[in-house]
Amino acid sequence: MKEEIIIKPFRKILQFVLLLLLLLPVKLFAQTDSAGTKEPAAKDEAALIAPAIEFIAVQKSDNTVDLKVGVKAKIKGSFIKLSLLKIRFLQVIDTAEKNLGFVITDENGKAVLNVKAAALTTTKDGTLNLKAVFAGNKQMDPADGEVTVKRAALEITPVKEDSVLTVKVKLVIPGAATDSSVKDLTIGVFVNRTFNPLKIGEGTTDENGEVSVEIPNNLPGDEKGNITLLAKLDENEIFGNLEAAAVQKWGTIVSDKIQNQPRALWSSHPPIWMLITFIIMMVVVWGHYIVIVYQLFRLRKEEPAV
């Protein structure tokens, strides 16, 4: 009787579990046809790199034009500068294209081509339509850039009156007596330095396209005191980029010869007393470290054997 009381609940539990197993869904696996042919997996073609061309035209005071390009591409989330790429420059005249030359980008992905005035053809409305083209290769897609600028130039004139140094800049449009587009343009004046031009002032043109900027009289020059002054109009919607330069003897004389400088705290040759003090301090500090290590080895050797 006791055994039936104990076994009966276990039977009910076992019946309940079997019922659950019968109600659970079962996946059926069909045998594949061995005679059927498998379709080959389509291989994804490697995506080509899509380069981007930054193209600007800088009109110089001698009527030449500097065509400047920068080529880069976004690869794995970061922009990479592309070097050793051939960039061709063209001038678009109506429906025809005139070849101006080509350049190869440097390690920074940049290149410049100076085009003489005789090689450029100005349209009837006085504009230049220029184009930079990269033909593409096995790894990169083709790319191009295009700019349209109106023909113009800057004239820079250094003026010295009563020890006051001034630079007068005028915007000139060839073949036009007056033009309202030369007014209210911001022209910057720079002095050429080793790496980048240093801006020393700017001004806004009047109705004649003229502006005057005062120059400091303590600018460092070369060994003869010459400085190179630059006048720039950057990223204008009509004229694009304009630039003019003038060399003037307005700087302080700075020698470019390498000379041995006297010992000083701020130079690469410190005073003797400083060298001696430094050596003594290093000997004292490292001497303590050597003594500590030596004593540790002595304690190790004097440790009693177990």
C-alpha positions, 0 to 999 in steps of 0.5 A: 500500500505504501509503495502504491502511494509513493509510485502513483505521483511519479507515474502522473509526472511521467505521463505529463512529461511524455504529453509535453514531448508529443506536443512540441514542434519537430523540424523535418529534415529532407535529404538533398538531391545529390544529382542537383547542381550547385550554383556558384556563389557570386563574388562581390566585385571589389569597390573602386576608390572614389577620389575627390579633386579640389581645384582652384585657379589663381590669377597672377599679376603677370596675367598667368594663371596657377592651376592648383589641385588637391586629390584625396579619397575617403578610405575606411572612414579617413581621408587619404591624400593620393600621390603620383596621379596624373591630372590633366588641365583643360580649357572649355571653349563653347563645346570644345576642350583645349589641352593646357598640360598635365601634372603629377601629384606629390606626396601630399596629393597636390600639384600646380601648373602655371599657364601663360597668358598666351595659352589661354583664350578669354571668352566674349564675356571675359571669363575662363572655364577651366577643368581638371580631369583624372582619367582613373585606373584599375583601382580608382574611378575617374574624377574631375573638377571645374571652375569658371572665373572672370579675367582680372588682376591685382596691381600692388604698389609700395608707397613710403611717405614720411617714414610711413610704409603703405601698400596700395592695391588695385583690382583691374579688369582687362578691357573694362573702364568701370565695373561695379563688381570691384567694390566692397571686396576684401583684399588681404596683405601678407608678407612671405615667410619660410612656411606660410605667408604672414597676414599683416592687414586687410582692407575693402576696395572702393568704387575704383577697386583700390585699397591701402594697407599700412605696413609695420617698419620692423618686419625681419627681412633677408640679409639685404633687408628685402621682404616680399609683400603679397596681396590676395583676393581669396575665393571670390564668386566672380574672380576666384583667387587673385594674387600679386607680389612685390619685393621691397627693402623695408625689412630689418637685416637678418643674416642667414649665415650659421654662427656659433652662439654664446653659451646661454640658458636658452641656447643649445649650448648651456653654461659650463656650471650648469653641465657640471651641476647636472652631472653631479646630480645624476651621479648622486641619484644613480649612485644611490640606486647602485648602492641599494641594488648592491645591498640587496644582493648582499642580503641575498647571499647572507640569507641562512640556508634552510 
